[in-house]
Amino acid sequence: MHKTRQIAIILSDTLQSIGLQSLLTDYFPPVEVCWFPTFEAFNAAGCNDTFDYYFTSPETQVMNGDFFLPRRSKTIVLIDGAEGDGGISTTNHITVKASQEIIIEQLQLLLANDNSGNLSGDTNKDLSTRETDVLQLIVKGITNKEIADKLSISLNTVLTHRKNITAKLGIKTVSGLTFYAIMNGIISGDDIEL
């Protein structure tokens, strides 16, 4: 017998919340889904640690990093990627503008790892110390030339590090790298200018 998964959806978008709830209950039973329009409403309910998963927007996740960072393996961020960006990466995200089939596939990958803890595992060990330094500067919005100057390396080396980071993590966008960095404790949400 399967354990009933407790899922919190913390989204202001009612239609998106209803759609996600429908997919979860139709394709991944047994689940109990609770919807909260704001993080404040979720907090006021007082059942913060009773959930197996937290689905939320990037903005809510970043603004409430103190809550989500310790629960990064249980937090799924809903991003507006194109369908071609589908598939799951180490950031525990669902691409909401993908087709229903891709979204279901992404949910299957996330929920199949139920007992394995953090989906990303120890992916930081895949990044070298220098790549982690470069990643921190990328997500702070610093240009390649400024990164090269700051780290006393050539522009070509910065570009190589960026290419390696993208290949290792499977993340191509700065926003995706930012979520990865926050979710894995490489950088705090306070260090990023919104």
N, C-alpha and C positions, 0 to 999 in steps of 0.2 A: 504494500500500500504506500502510495506517495504522500509525502508531507505536503500540506497545503502551504504554498508560498504566500507570504504577506508582502504586498507591494504598495508603496506610497508613490503617487503621482503628484508632483508639486509643480503645477503649470497654470499660468493665468489663462491660456487658450483653452476654452471649454471644448471646442470641436476636436482639437488635437488630443485632449485628455480622454474624451469619449471614444475616439478612434483607437487609441492605444489600449484603453481598458477592454474594448471589444476584441481586439487581436489577442490580448493576453488571456481573456476568459475563453475565447473560442478555440485557440490553438494550443494553449499551455495549461490545461486544467491539471490539478486543482489549484486555483489561485483566489485570494481575496484581495481586492483592489480598493484602496481608499484614495480619493482625490481631494487635494487641497489647492485652492486658487492662488495662495501666497505662502511664502515660507513662514510668515507670522501666524497664519491660520494653522499650519502644520505644527508649529511650535506650541501654540495655544492648546492643541489637542492633547499634548502631554504624553504621546505614545511614541516618542522619537526612536527608541531603540528596539521597538517590537517588530520592525520590518526587515525582510530579507533583502529587498531592493528598493532603491530610491531613484525614480525617473524624474529628471528636472531639466530646466533650460540652462544654457551656458551662463547667462547672467545671474540666475539664482545660485548656481554652483559657485561662481566666483565671489559673489557678494557674501556668501555664507560659508566660506572656505573652512572656518574653524569647525563647523559641523561636518562638512563633506570630506575633508581631507583624511580624518581618521577612518572614514567609511568608504574610501575610494574604491575598494574592491566591490562594494555593493551599490555604487552610484553610477547611473547610466545617464549620460548627457545627450539630449536630443539636439542634433545640429542640422543646419540647413544646407547640407552638401548636395551636389548634383547626383543623379543616379549613377553616373560613372565613378563617383567617389564611394560607392557602396562597399560593403564588406566591413569587417570589424578590425580595428587596430588596437593598440595597447591603451587607448584612452577610454575604453568602455563607453562607446557612443552608438547611437542609432541615427542613421541618416534619414530624416523625416521626409525629404523630397524624393526619395527613392520609390520604386514600385512596391506594391504590397508584398510581392514574392521576396524581394531583397530585404525588406524590413523583417519579415517572418524569419528569413535566413539569419539575419543579424541577431534577432531575439533567441533563436535556437542556439546559436553559438554562445551567447551570454548565459542562457539558462542551463545549457549542457555542462557548464563548468561550475555548477552549484556547489559542489563539495570541495573544489580545488582552491578555494580562497581567492586571492587576487588574480584576476584574469591576466594581468600583465606580468605576474610573477616578479622576478627580480630583474626586470629588463634594464635597470640602470647599469647593471654589470656589463651589458652589451656596449654601452657608451664608454669611451675612454674619458679620462679626466679632462683632457683638452676639449673633447666633443661636448662634454657637459658644460664647460666654461663658455664655449661658443653658443650652445643652446640657451643658456641663461641670458646672454647678450642679445640673441635673436629675438627672444620673447619680450625683451625690454624695448624693442623697436630700434635698436642700433643698426646702422648700415654696415654692409660688409667691409667697407674701407675703414670705418671707425672701429670695428671689431679687430681688424688687422693691426691698426695703430695701438689700440688698447692692450692687445695681447702680444705685441711685438712679433707678429708673424706676417708673412706675405699675404696679399689678397688672394693669390692662387691657393694657398693653404686654407684660408677661410672657406673658399668655395668647395674645396675637397672635403673639409669637415662637414659642411652643409649637405653635400651629396651623400656622405657616409651616414649622417644622422637620418636623413630621409630614407635611405635604403634599409638601415637597421630597424627603424621604428615603423616604416610603412606609412608615414604621415608626410603629406606634401605641402600643406598650408601652414602659414604662421599661426593661424587660430588653432589648428589642430595641435601644433607643437606647444602652443601656450597651454592648452588643456592638459596635454601630457605632462608638461613641466609642473603644473599646479597639482595635478592628481598624484604625482610621484614625489612631491616634496622637494623638487629641484629649485623651485622659486615659489614665493608666497604671492597671493593675490594682491597684497599691498604694494609689491614691487612693480606692478604693471600699471601703466597709465591707460585709463579707459577713455 
